[in-house]
């Protein structure tokens, strides 16, 4: 696989396909306030292990977000419901938050996603108390579709359809 074909650029960031060598950096990108979570770590490992296959199959997956040479976060798409309307997910190290990096990285990924004619939309879910995260989704043009329980947890679900762009 030619990994460089999946590299994305924004004014301040370089997004590149996350590779097995990035696993430790990605595992370290958890909130300092949270205890280690074995299930989260297993999900991150699975995302990284399957990333090349996801890119080969769907044209998207998990990107590592770099400001210069420093990894500051991740952004990804996964075909949770359908590959035509994948789920967006992202995270930044605490020091990189509140600087517009999440919006910038996610916008680059969404722009690439909508370059695929068969894609009809994208959606994301966030904790209702995570104001910063749902503000990112709103800045991306996503609209609140559901507020309530999702996957057994209180959540806010946002969606952006091709027709809304």
C-alpha positions in Angstrom: 0.0 0.0 0.0 1.2 3.5 -0.8 0.8 5.2 2.5 1.6 8.7 1.1 -1.6 8.6 -1.0 -3.6 8.9 2.3 -1.6 11.8 3.7 -3.6 15.0 4.3 -2.5 18.5 4.9 -4.2 21.5 6.4 -2.7 24.9 7.1 -1.0 23.8 10.4 -1.2 20.0 10.3 -0.1 16.9 8.6 -2.4 13.9 8.9 -0.8 10.5 8.0 -2.1 7.0 8.1 -1.5 5.6 11.6 0.9 2.7 11.6 1.9 0.0 14.1 4.9 2.1 15.2 2.4 4.8 16.3 0.6 2.5 18.8 2.4 3.7 21.9 1.9 7.4 21.0 -1.8 6.7 20.4 -2.2 4.8 23.7 -0.6 7.7 25.6 -3.2 10.1 24.2 -5.7 9.6 27.0 -6.8 12.2 29.4 -4.5 12.4 32.4 -7.6 12.6 34.6 -8.7 9.1 33.4 -7.4 5.8 34.7 -5.9 3.4 32.2 -8.7 1.5 30.5 -8.0 -2.0 29.1 -11.0 -1.9 26.8 -10.0 1.4 25.3 -6.4 0.2 24.8 -7.8 -2.9 23.0 -9.9 -0.8 20.7 -6.9 1.4 19.8 -4.8 -1.7 19.1 -7.5 -3.1 16.9 -7.8 0.2 15.0 -4.1 0.4 14.3 -3.8 -3.3 13.4 -6.6 -3.1 10.9 -5.8 0.4 9.6 -4.0 -0.6 6.4 -6.9 -3.0 5.5 -9.5 -0.3 6.2 -7.7 2.2 4.0 -7.4 -0.5 1.2 -11.1 -1.4 1.5 -12.8 1.9 2.3 -10.3 4.6 1.5 -10.4 5.8 5.1 -9.3 4.8 8.6 -7.2 6.3 11.3 -4.9 9.2 10.8 -2.2 10.4 13.2 -2.4 14.2 13.5 1.0 16.0 13.6 1.8 19.6 14.2 5.2 19.8 12.6 6.9 16.5 13.7 5.0 16.2 16.9 2.0 13.9 17.1 -0.8 15.8 18.9 -3.8 13.6 18.2 -5.7 11.4 15.9 -8.8 11.6 13.6 -10.5 8.7 12.0 -13.5 7.4 10.1 -15.0 3.9 10.5 -17.8 2.2 8.7 -19.8 1.6 11.9 -23.2 1.7 10.2 -22.2 1.8 6.6 -19.2 2.9 4.5 -21.4 5.4 2.7 -22.0 7.3 6.0 -19.1 6.5 8.3 -18.5 7.6 11.9 -16.0 10.4 12.6 -13.9 10.2 15.8 -11.0 12.2 17.0 -8.9 13.2 20.0 -6.1 15.5 21.0 -3.5 15.5 23.7 -4.6 17.9 26.4 -1.9 20.5 25.5 -3.2 20.7 21.9 -6.8 21.4 22.8 -8.6 24.7 22.5 -6.5 25.8 19.5 -8.7 24.7 16.6 -6.6 21.7 15.8 -9.5 19.2 16.1 -11.7 21.2 13.8 -8.9 21.7 11.3 -8.0 18.0 11.3 -11.6 16.7 11.1 -12.4 19.2 8.3 -9.5 17.9 6.2 -10.8 14.3 6.7 -14.4 15.3 5.9 -13.3 17.1 2.8 -11.5 14.0 1.6 -14.5 11.8 2.5 -16.9 13.9 0.5 -14.5 13.6 -2.5 -15.9 10.1 -2.8 -19.1 10.3 -4.8 -20.8 7.3 -3.1 -20.5 8.9 0.4 -23.8 10.3 1.6 -22.8 11.7 4.9 -20.8 11.4 8.1 -21.8 11.2 11.8 -20.2 11.4 15.2 -21.2 10.8 18.8 -19.9 12.7 21.9 -20.5 12.8 25.6 -23.1 15.5 26.3 -20.8 17.1 28.9 -17.9 17.4 26.4 -18.8 20.9 25.2 -15.5 21.3 23.3 -16.1 18.2 21.3 -19.6 19.0 20.3 -18.6 22.6 19.5 -16.1 21.1 17.0 -18.9 19.1 15.4 -21.0 22.2 15.1 -18.2 24.2 13.5 -17.9 21.4 11.0 -21.5 22.0 10.0 -22.9 18.9 11.7 -26.3 19.1 13.2 -27.6 17.6 16.4 -29.7 14.6 15.5 -30.2 12.8 18.8 -29.6 13.7 22.4 -30.1 10.8 24.8 -28.8 7.4 25.2 -26.5 5.8 22.6 -24.6 2.5 23.1 -25.9 2.6 26.7 -24.4 6.0 27.6 -25.7 9.5 27.6 -24.7 11.0 24.2 -25.1 13.6 21.6 -25.2 12.3 18.0 -24.4 14.7 15.1 -24.7 14.2 11.4 -23.7 16.0 8.2 -25.2 14.8 5.0 -23.8 15.6 1.5 -26.9 17.7 0.7 -26.1 20.0 3.7 -22.7 20.9 2.4 
